[in-house]
């Protein structure tokens, strides 16, 4: 099996290995840092929490004032 | 220090080593447990509050000699992982938060039973503990993004707490605060994002070493502007204060006492860390002329807040405007850019927490027995509830800054700071503002002692509320006479901030 053509095969394998190695090196250099993703996810979670709290406050405001129009609420508050 | 010495070894050194983490973890874990258990919520929350208070006393005694504890969460080394930093400034702030938190929780049982429906009590205490967790986290963390996360934890629970007020106007006040607070929080987040873009780090100590090299870049300057304005919104410095008076007026008494004594202080601490710890050694303060801007805004807040307070018909709202003036005093000490001024600010921060927390607690007693906190409810309070009324007088003297009360010491250091900065006319304005404070406190005292009560009913507030309120008031008198320990810690903290500023 390891005849005269063996050298040529190993030359090809070496070229392939070098190509793969370069590919790997390139991919190692252009990696993506997980930190911004984590930051964005956290900010999104905080945003969802804020919006749901705001909406629940809006529901309560609607129950208390029967309206969610700001000028009507301000008029009601000015009366009391 | 190795973190592998588990509970199998000596328990006490293990606990002491992990105190910085326990300070945050204990109230954070307790809050959801409280919701799950649902019963005995007041007792549970109060025990947790006092455990936190004990932990922060332990932390401040560990660092009072000027040491700095750096605690690496999960064992990740400093620039990569999140690090908790306990120094004199952060331990002082945490002591204020946990002390006020513990005393407020002690006070809360009867006040909350009166003002909040029974089925929401456990949610109320859980939100209060979460708010405390967030405020403590802001103080202790050494990671810029972590500040944002804790800021939102404390803010979200504060919105919920304010919304639990009995008046429907509490809902609109909470909503307005939510909108303003979210804008402020988002500004801080945007600033942090810009800094990360240019420096590739979120650790505050790491940021402060990398920023000088890029401080000329306009993105970094924009980050500074965003973060400062965001912190000022949360601090409610005039002209960004419009959310504050309604929140303090319509929130439940317990929440007014807790938030007025802690939330603005911690926001002020965020501002200090942004200016000194993050952007510290660069010349942004000098090139942007921040001092003169802060000086003008703080003087407007001091004079305007005190003057508007005189004309309020609701005493809670009066105290809220007085708080705006006190926020001005904090920022005034910062704007002098010297150690005496900042020492004055930090002492005032501690003293104001005691005085204003105590005054709001006194008003909670009035609300419980008389049914409201408007001026007409204060009529004849000196006869009707003598101890409560006299507590207001003592706390009020502190707000004016009469010698032998805590308010005098802090104003004294602020005036020294003004002279050191060559601004003698600022000392005159501080004096005038103290006279204005005399005006609004006198109005309440006059109605309480020289007007006849509306009816003959005479009933003092329950001891469970009166004792904590008096503990705060007496504390403010004690720290007005026995000044050395607080002065020692505050001047140490102020020196560490200012020395970072001057490379």
Interface residues (C-beta under 8 A of the other chain):
Chain A: X35 X36 X39 X42 X43 X46 X49 X50 X53 X54 X57 X58 X60 X61 X64 X65 X73 X77 X80
Chain B: X145 X148 X149 X152 X156 X159 X160 X163 X168 X169 X171 X172 X174 X175 X178 X179 X182 X185 X189 X193 X196 X202
